[in-house]
């Protein structure tokens, strides 16, 4: 499996919180590709970014 993604939009809500929307196309060797949209809420409590929330919408 491989994933190709494209950032649709991002918004910095504060210095340590980012909201993002991403289109992802998952490719497989044994079946058709699958397209989804992701909504992500990322936070940075220290030096690393962590996912606080994500929502997946399948594209048909």
C-alpha positions as a Markdown table, in Angstrom:
| # | Residue | x | y | z |
|---|---|---|---|---|
| 1 | Unk | 0.0 | 0.0 | 0.0 |
| 2 | Unk | 1.1 | 3.5 | -0.7 |
| 3 | Unk | -0.5 | 6.9 | -0.1 |
| 4 | Unk | -0.3 | 10.1 | -2.1 |
| 5 | Unk | -1.7 | 13.2 | -0.4 |
| 6 | Unk | -2.5 | 16.8 | -1.2 |
| 7 | Unk | -3.0 | 19.4 | 1.5 |
| 8 | Unk | -6.3 | 21.1 | 0.7 |
| 9 | Unk | -6.2 | 23.7 | 3.5 |
| 10 | Unk | -4.5 | 24.4 | 6.8 |
| 11 | Unk | -5.2 | 26.9 | 9.5 |
| 12 | Unk | -3.0 | 27.7 | 12.5 |
| 13 | Unk | -5.4 | 28.2 | 15.4 |
| 14 | Unk | -2.6 | 29.0 | 17.8 |
| 15 | Unk | 1.2 | 28.5 | 18.1 |
| 16 | Unk | 0.7 | 24.9 | 19.1 |
| 17 | Unk | -2.6 | 23.9 | 17.3 |
| 18 | Unk | -3.2 | 23.4 | 13.6 |
| 19 | Unk | -6.3 | 22.3 | 11.7 |
| 20 | Unk | -5.8 | 20.7 | 8.3 |
| 21 | Unk | -7.8 | 19.2 | 5.5 |
| 22 | Unk | -6.0 | 16.6 | 3.3 |
| 23 | Unk | -7.0 | 14.5 | 0.2 |
| 24 | Unk | -5.4 | 11.1 | 0.2 |
| 25 | Unk | -5.3 | 8.4 | -2.5 |
| 26 | Unk | -4.4 | 5.0 | -1.2 |
| 27 | Unk | -3.0 | 2.7 | -3.9 |
| 28 | Unk | -2.9 | -1.1 | -3.5 |
| 29 | Unk | -1.2 | -3.9 | -5.5 |
| 30 | Unk | -4.2 | -6.2 | -5.4 |
| 31 | Unk | -7.3 | -3.9 | -5.6 |
| 32 | Unk | -8.4 | -0.5 | -6.9 |
| 33 | Unk | -7.3 | 2.7 | -5.3 |
| 34 | Unk | -9.2 | 4.3 | -2.5 |
| 35 | Unk | -9.7 | 8.1 | -2.1 |
| 36 | Unk | -10.5 | 9.8 | 1.2 |
| 37 | Unk | -10.5 | 13.2 | 2.7 |
| 38 | Unk | -9.0 | 13.7 | 6.2 |
| 39 | Unk | -9.8 | 16.4 | 8.7 |
| 40 | Unk | -6.9 | 16.7 | 11.2 |
| 41 | Unk | -6.4 | 18.6 | 14.4 |
| 42 | Unk | -2.8 | 18.6 | 15.5 |
| 43 | Unk | -1.2 | 19.9 | 18.6 |
| 44 | Unk | 2.4 | 20.4 | 19.8 |
| 45 | Unk | 2.7 | 19.9 | 23.5 |
| 46 | Unk | 6.5 | 19.7 | 23.3 |
| 47 | Unk | 8.8 | 19.4 | 20.3 |
| 48 | Unk | 6.6 | 16.9 | 18.3 |
| 49 | Unk | 3.3 | 17.3 | 16.6 |
| 50 | Unk | 0.6 | 14.9 | 17.8 |
| 51 | Unk | -2.8 | 14.1 | 16.4 |
| 52 | Unk | -5.6 | 15.1 | 18.7 |
| 53 | Unk | -8.4 | 14.3 | 16.4 |
| 54 | Unk | -9.0 | 13.1 | 12.8 |
| 55 | Unk | -12.1 | 12.4 | 10.7 |
| 56 | Unk | -12.1 | 10.3 | 7.5 |
| 57 | Unk | -14.6 | 10.7 | 4.7 |
| 58 | Unk | -14.5 | 8.1 | 1.9 |
| 59 | Unk | -14.9 | 9.4 | -1.6 |
| 60 | Unk | -17.0 | 7.3 | -4.0 |
